[in-house]
Amino acid sequence: MERALTQYKLGAEVMAPDNIKALSRKHELRLQKELCRFLLERGIFTVGTKFGRSETDLLANLPDEGYIIEAKVYKNTARVSEKTIKSDLVQLQSYMDQNPTRTRGILVIYNFSSTLISAPRQWVAGRFWFLPINLQQKPPSGRNRSLVVERGDGDDLIRVLNVQPPA
């Protein structure tokens, strides 16, 4: 699963400069379907769900593990914050709690904002994977803010560090 998700991220990011306008017009559901197709093409059985109390975006299965995948689209730089990422993680945790057969959760962030988001390429607390897909129009030299998601300590599952030049 980790390899497929990393391939998906890198492929989307490498193509973004050429098709950023078309990508940014896609709704969250369309992006979910494209991710679902990508995983299916790699032999990872994945389905979308859209009814009931637990409207998880995607459920994926490998022989030894089940996953809940929650996809989010960030378009507005003002919306991209520690609070947003943690709120989305709480939503993913809620879906995982409602579906006891899914022991791992993946938060996929389609990031069109000018803020770069980075996350560890490893499971946090053995259960959560963050996949920020940075699809900005500006090249890296034109960015001036980033958020870094990392493993938390103490009572915090994750920390989100804000990196920006001093005012």
Backbone as CSV, one residue per row, in Angstrom:
resi,resn,N_x,N_y,N_z,CA_x,CA_y,CA_z,C_x,C_y,C_z
1,MET,0.831,-1.190,0.000,0.000,0.000,0.000,0.879,1.258,0.000
2,GLU,1.906,1.259,0.838,2.770,2.436,0.934,3.430,2.758,-0.409
3,ARG,3.902,1.734,-1.084,4.562,1.943,-2.377,3.572,2.504,-3.403
4,ALA,2.380,1.937,-3.455,1.380,2.410,-4.413,1.005,3.863,-4.135
5,LEU,0.809,4.206,-2.866,0.444,5.581,-2.530,1.570,6.557,-2.876
6,THR,2.802,6.163,-2.612,3.936,7.027,-2.945,4.038,7.209,-4.457
7,GLN,3.817,6.145,-5.219,3.830,6.246,-6.681,2.726,7.188,-7.166
8,TYR,1.550,7.067,-6.577,0.426,7.927,-6.958,0.763,9.399,-6.701
9,LYS,1.284,9.679,-5.519,1.664,11.049,-5.142,2.696,11.619,-6.108
10,LEU,3.778,10.894,-6.316,4.849,11.392,-7.167,4.392,11.568,-8.609
11,GLY,3.574,10.644,-9.100,3.045,10.757,-10.459,2.152,11.972,-10.624
12,ALA,1.278,12.220,-9.637,0.394,13.384,-9.709,1.194,14.677,-9.639
13,GLU,2.202,14.715,-8.769,2.996,15.932,-8.615,3.848,16.230,-9.845
14,VAL,4.385,15.185,-10.463,5.232,15.419,-11.636,4.410,15.914,-12.828
15,MET,3.152,15.530,-12.912,2.298,15.958,-14.022,1.566,17.270,-13.741
16,ALA,1.550,17.709,-12.491,0.769,18.886,-12.103,1.095,20.145,-12.890
17,PRO,2.351,20.466,-13.143,2.593,21.720,-13.870,1.908,21.763,-15.240
18,ASP,1.781,20.619,-15.884,1.186,20.579,-17.216,-0.342,20.574,-17.206
19,ASN,-0.935,20.054,-16.141,-2.395,19.953,-16.133,-3.029,20.508,-14.859
20,ILE,-2.392,21.519,-14.268,-2.883,22.071,-13.000,-4.291,22.649,-13.126
21,LYS,-4.616,23.294,-14.233,-5.952,23.884,-14.377,-7.027,22.809,-14.390
22,ALA,-6.800,21.751,-15.145,-7.774,20.658,-15.197,-7.889,19.950,-13.849
23,LEU,-6.755,19.731,-13.206,-6.765,19.077,-11.894,-7.525,19.895,-10.859
24,SER,-7.269,21.198,-10.826,-7.885,22.043,-9.799,-9.390,22.188,-9.980
25,ARG,-9.907,21.905,-11.166,-11.354,21.974,-11.406,-12.071,20.683,-10.982
26,LYS,-11.317,19.639,-10.725,-11.946,18.369,-10.348,-12.465,18.433,-8.922
27,HIS,-13.637,17.862,-8.734,-14.224,17.789,-7.406,-13.605,16.619,-6.639
28,GLU,-13.796,16.651,-5.336,-13.212,15.626,-4.461,-13.623,14.218,-4.895
29,LEU,-14.882,14.031,-5.251,-15.352,12.702,-5.653,-14.606,12.196,-6.888
30,ARG,-14.370,13.067,-7.858,-13.629,12.670,-9.065,-12.200,12.250,-8.718
31,LEU,-11.542,12.981,-7.826,-10.187,12.633,-7.403,-10.177,11.291,-6.651
32,GLN,-11.206,11.051,-5.851,-11.326,9.763,-5.157,-11.436,8.615,-6.155
33,LYS,-12.243,8.813,-7.181,-12.414,7.775,-8.200,-11.101,7.494,-8.925
34,GLU,-10.342,8.541,-9.212,-9.055,8.350,-9.882,-8.066,7.602,-8.985
35,LEU,-8.076,7.913,-7.690,-7.226,7.180,-6.751,-7.672,5.726,-6.660
36,CYS,-8.973,5.503,-6.621,-9.519,4.145,-6.576,-9.060,3.349,-7.800
37,ARG,-9.185,3.941,-8.979,-8.749,3.272,-10.209,-7.254,2.949,-10.153
38,PHE,-6.455,3.899,-9.704,-5.009,3.705,-9.604,-4.692,2.503,-8.712
39,LEU,-5.340,2.413,-7.559,-5.080,1.293,-6.647,-5.567,-0.031,-7.237
40,LEU,-6.738,-0.015,-7.888,-7.256,-1.231,-8.529,-6.295,-1.735,-9.599
41,GLU,-5.729,-0.808,-10.369,-4.788,-1.186,-11.426,-3.512,-1.808,-10.872
42,ARG,-3.249,-1.622,-9.601,-2.075,-2.209,-8.952,-2.432,-3.408,-8.083
43,GLY,-3.623,-3.926,-8.268,-4.026,-5.142,-7.573,-4.481,-4.927,-6.141
44,ILE,-4.786,-3.688,-5.775,-5.290,-3.397,-4.430,-6.793,-3.171,-4.548
45,PHE,-7.582,-4.128,-4.067,-9.034,-4.011,-4.179,-9.503,-2.810,-3.371
46,THR,-10.186,-1.888,-4.038,-10.627,-0.637,-3.423,-12.023,-0.312,-3.920
47,VAL,-12.883,0.143,-3.007,-14.240,0.550,-3.375,-14.563,1.868,-2.688
48,GLY,-15.495,2.618,-3.279,-16.000,3.835,-2.661,-17.299,3.545,-1.949
49,THR,-17.595,4.321,-0.924,-18.859,4.168,-0.197,-19.489,5.543,-0.049
50,LYS,-20.779,5.636,-0.260,-21.433,6.941,-0.178,-22.848,6.871,0.386
51,PHE,-23.063,6.170,1.492,-24.371,6.228,2.134,-24.236,5.787,3.579
52,GLY,-25.264,6.089,4.365,-25.250,5.704,5.767,-24.493,6.699,6.627
53,ARG,-24.318,6.311,7.857,-23.680,7.179,8.831,-22.177,7.296,8.610
54,SER,-21.600,6.232,8.110,-20.157,6.212,7.906,-19.844,6.336,6.430
55,GLU,-19.855,7.547,5.918,-19.608,7.780,4.497,-18.108,7.901,4.231
56,THR,-17.413,6.806,4.451,-15.981,6.818,4.174,-15.779,6.981,2.679
57,ASP,-14.671,7.588,2.309,-14.419,7.816,0.896,-14.070,6.512,0.184
58,LEU,-13.065,5.809,0.680,-12.628,4.562,0.048,-12.296,3.514,1.104
59,LEU,-12.572,2.265,0.766,-12.135,1.123,1.558,-11.211,0.305,0.673
60,ALA,-10.036,-0.028,1.190,-9.056,-0.796,0.414,-8.687,-2.046,1.193
61,ASN,-8.452,-3.116,0.454,-8.102,-4.394,1.078,-6.871,-5.002,0.442
62,LEU,-5.987,-5.452,1.286,-4.894,-6.341,0.909,-5.129,-7.620,1.694
63,PRO,-4.501,-8.718,1.327,-4.787,-9.971,2.015,-4.636,-9.915,3.537
64,ASP,-3.718,-9.105,4.027,-3.463,-9.089,5.466,-3.897,-7.806,6.174
65,GLU,-4.522,-6.877,5.464,-4.840,-5.587,6.088,-5.984,-4.881,5.378
66,GLY,-6.800,-4.171,6.168,-7.861,-3.341,5.616,-7.577,-1.880,5.918
67,TYR,-7.949,-1.003,4.990,-7.647,0.418,5.107,-8.887,1.259,4.857
68,ILE,-8.992,2.347,5.581,-9.966,3.390,5.284,-9.180,4.565,4.733
69,ILE,-9.605,5.065,3.584,-8.924,6.190,2.954,-9.880,7.374,2.931
70,GLU,-9.461,8.456,3.545,-10.234,9.694,3.553,-9.480,10.711,2.710
71,ALA,-10.155,11.270,1.709,-9.535,12.248,0.811,-10.078,13.638,1.098
72,LYS,-9.182,14.606,1.091,-9.548,16.004,1.298,-8.896,16.851,0.221
73,VAL,-9.577,17.918,-0.174,-9.040,18.859,-1.157,-8.865,20.202,-0.464
74,TYR,-7.636,20.710,-0.483,-7.331,22.026,0.073,-7.030,22.956,-1.099
75,LYS,-7.893,23.941,-1.297,-7.673,24.894,-2.390,-7.308,26.273,-1.873
76,ASN,-7.816,26.640,-0.725,-7.627,27.977,-0.178,-6.505,27.953,0.854
77,THR,-5.504,28.788,0.680,-4.376,28.834,1.602,-4.827,29.125,3.028
78,ALA,-5.837,29.950,3.199,-6.314,30.274,4.542,-6.872,29.047,5.252
79,ARG,-7.361,28.075,4.508,-7.949,26.869,5.093,-6.881,25.900,5.576
80,VAL,-5.685,25.992,5.063,-4.633,25.036,5.382,-3.999,25.419,6.716
81,SER,-4.261,24.605,7.741,-3.763,24.909,9.075,-3.643,23.626,9.890
82,GLU,-3.017,23.751,11.026,-2.934,22.624,11.962,-4.338,22.163,12.330
83,LYS,-5.234,23.105,12.574,-6.603,22.766,12.953,-7.293,21.942,11.867
84,THR,-7.123,22.332,10.618,-7.752,21.612,9.506,-7.249,20.183,9.427
85,ILE,-5.939,20.020,9.482,-5.359,18.677,9.372,-5.798,17.808,10.540
86,LYS,-5.792,18.356,11.746,-6.210,17.574,12.917,-7.703,17.254,12.864
87,SER,-8.526,18.166,12.381,-9.964,17.892,12.237,-10.202,16.766,11.233
88,ASP,-9.453,16.786,10.143,-9.589,15.722,9.148,-9.127,14.381,9.715
89,LEU,-8.099,14.402,10.559,-7.648,13.179,11.219,-8.719,12.644,12.164
90,VAL,-9.399,13.522,12.885,-10.479,13.092,13.784,-11.601,12.434,12.977
91,GLN,-11.932,13.000,11.818,-12.951,12.392,10.960,-12.521,10.986,10.538
92,LEU,-11.270,10.829,10.134,-10.746,9.517,9.756,-10.806,8.555,10.939
93,GLN,-10.439,9.012,12.117,-10.493,8.169,13.310,-11.925,7.720,13.594
94,SER,-12.885,8.610,13.393,-14.293,8.259,13.609,-14.729,7.148,12.669
95,TYR,-14.337,7.254,11.394,-14.682,6.205,10.436,-14.024,4.882,10.822
96,MET,-12.803,4.947,11.290,-12.103,3.725,11.702,-12.789,3.095,12.905
97,ASP,-13.292,3.916,13.812,-13.988,3.417,14.996,-15.300,2.736,14.621
98,GLN,-15.973,3.251,13.586,-17.239,2.674,13.149,-17.047,1.397,12.340
99,ASN,-15.841,1.131,11.885,-15.570,-0.036,11.056,-14.398,-0.807,11.673
100,PRO,-14.691,-1.688,12.617,-13.610,-2.359,13.366,-12.742,-3.297,12.530
101,THR,-13.135,-3.600,11.298,-12.296,-4.480,10.468,-11.186,-3.711,9.770
102,ARG,-11.237,-2.397,9.813,-10.212,-1.554,9.171,-9.288,-1.029,10.261
103,THR,-8.094,-1.547,10.309,-7.196,-1.188,11.406,-6.261,-0.035,11.071
104,ARG,-6.214,0.368,9.810,-5.340,1.465,9.418,-6.107,2.500,8.611
105,GLY,-5.709,3.755,8.788,-6.363,4.854,8.094,-5.356,5.687,7.325
106,ILE,-5.795,6.172,6.178,-4.937,6.973,5.306,-5.652,8.283,5.006
107,LEU,-4.975,9.402,5.289,-5.514,10.720,4.976,-4.783,11.239,3.745
108,VAL,-5.508,11.319,2.620,-4.952,11.819,1.370,-5.363,13.279,1.234
109,ILE,-4.382,14.159,1.091,-4.648,15.594,0.973,-4.226,16.060,-0.415
110,TYR,-5.205,16.449,-1.221,-4.924,17.066,-2.510,-4.742,18.555,-2.224
111,ASN,-3.513,19.016,-2.234,-3.192,20.358,-1.793,-2.921,21.287,-2.984
112,PHE,-3.911,22.128,-3.298,-3.776,23.112,-4.372,-3.403,24.487,-3.823
113,SER,-3.328,24.621,-2.518,-2.992,25.907,-1.905,-1.520,26.221,-2.140
114,SER,-1.125,27.437,-1.809,0.286,27.810,-1.983,1.164,27.342,-0.830
115,THR,0.572,26.736,0.191,1.313,26.216,1.334,1.724,24.772,1.058
116,LEU,2.996,24.506,1.128,3.495,23.135,0.975,3.150,22.343,2.228
117,ILE,2.727,21.100,2.068,2.476,20.216,3.207,3.385,19.006,3.058
118,SER,4.088,18.667,4.130,4.916,17.459,4.114,4.562,16.600,5.320
119,ALA,4.808,15.309,5.181,4.492,14.351,6.241,5.481,13.198,6.164
120,PRO,5.652,12.488,7.277,6.584,11.355,7.254,6.077,10.258,6.323
121,ARG,6.987,9.558,5.695,6.587,8.436,4.831,6.642,7.146,5.637
122,GLN,5.933,7.197,6.750,5.828,6.037,7.631,4.514,6.146,8.404
123,TRP,4.098,5.053,8.979,2.858,5.032,9.738,3.065,5.753,11.062
124,VAL,2.126,6.590,11.415,2.144,7.287,12.696,1.337,6.444,13.673
125,ALA,1.958,6.109,14.787,1.335,5.264,15.815,0.901,3.915,15.235
126,GLY,1.540,3.494,14.149,1.235,2.207,13.541,-0.106,2.139,12.839
127,ARG,-0.861,3.242,12.817,-2.233,3.195,12.294,-2.579,4.247,11.252
128,PHE,-1.803,5.338,11.173,-2.201,6.466,10.326,-1.096,6.825,9.341
129,TRP,-1.502,7.023,8.081,-0.581,7.421,7.021,-1.106,8.733,6.443
130,PHE,-0.241,9.703,6.311,-0.609,10.995,5.728,0.019,11.079,4.345
131,LEU,-0.800,11.406,3.355,-0.310,11.504,1.984,-0.679,12.864,1.404
132,PRO,0.145,13.884,1.675,-0.107,15.171,1.040,0.392,15.152,-0.401
133,ILE,-0.495,15.500,-1.321,-0.138,15.585,-2.735,-0.133,17.065,-3.083
134,ASN,1.061,17.614,-3.242,1.226,19.054,-3.436,1.119,19.403,-4.912
135,LEU,0.039,20.085,-5.252,-0.300,20.382,-6.646,-0.365,21.891,-6.876
136,GLN,0.618,22.593,-6.370,0.637,24.047,-6.477,0.994,24.501,-7.887
137,GLN,0.495,25.695,-8.215,0.852,26.306,-9.485,2.267,26.864,-9.444
138,LYS,2.650,27.431,-8.308,3.981,28.023,-8.184,5.039,26.937,-8.000
139,PRO,6.217,27.143,-8.558,7.316,26.202,-8.332,7.839,26.352,-6.896
140,PRO,8.648,25.415,-6.428,9.177,25.501,-5.066,9.831,26.845,-4.742
141,SER,10.475,27.472,-5.709,11.130,28.751,-5.439,10.124,29.876,-5.162
142,GLY,8.858,29.680,-5.492,7.842,30.696,-5.278,7.008,30.486,-4.029
143,ARG,7.344,29.513,-3.216,6.572,29.225,-2.004,7.258,29.856,-0.797
144,ASN,6.442,30.269,0.184,7.038,30.872,1.369,6.460,30.346,2.674
145,ARG,5.674,29.272,2.604,5.100,28.702,3.827,4.938,27.205,3.637
146,SER,5.163,26.482,4.734,4.904,25.042,4.696,4.372,24.585,6.046
147,LEU,3.687,23.472,6.013,3.244,22.785,7.223,3.896,21.412,7.209
148,VAL,4.442,21.021,8.346,5.102,19.735,8.473,4.316,18.910,9.486
149,VAL,3.746,17.797,9.024,3.036,16.876,9.909,4.066,15.876,10.408
150,GLU,4.126,15.711,11.721,5.057,14.732,12.275,4.432,14.043,13.473
151,ARG,5.051,12.951,13.843,4.601,12.183,14.997,4.628,13.081,16.225
152,GLY,3.582,13.035,17.011,3.516,13.848,18.215,4.189,13.162,19.395
153,ASP,4.124,13.813,20.529,4.643,13.216,21.750,3.654,13.499,22.874
154,GLY,3.739,12.724,23.918,2.807,12.897,25.025,1.386,12.599,24.593
155,ASP,0.501,13.543,24.856,-0.919,13.362,24.538,-1.263,13.662,23.084
156,ASP,-0.349,14.254,22.334,-0.617,14.614,20.945,-0.191,13.489,20.005
157,LEU,-1.145,12.978,19.224,-0.845,11.946,18.234,0.073,12.497,17.148
158,ILE,-0.241,13.727,16.703,0.596,14.392,15.696,0.865,15.828,16.130
159,ARG,1.923,16.369,15.552,2.207,17.796,15.647,2.219,18.330,14.226
160,VAL,1.780,19.565,14.067,1.845,20.220,12.768,2.655,21.494,12.962
161,LEU,3.831,21.521,12.355,4.720,22.663,12.493,4.498,23.624,11.342
162,ASN,4.445,24.907,11.663,4.260,25.965,10.678,5.642,26.549,10.375
163,VAL,6.059,26.510,9.113,7.349,27.030,8.704,7.112,28.190,7.745
164,GLN,7.554,29.374,8.146,7.430,30.544,7.279,8.466,31.566,7.704
165,PRO,8.850,32.444,6.783,9.844,33.448,7.140,9.280,34.430,8.169
166,PRO,10.138,35.016,8.993,9.653,35.987,9.977,9.052,37.217,9.297
167,ALA,8.078,37.804,9.960,7.402,38.988,9.402,8.273,40.220,9.519
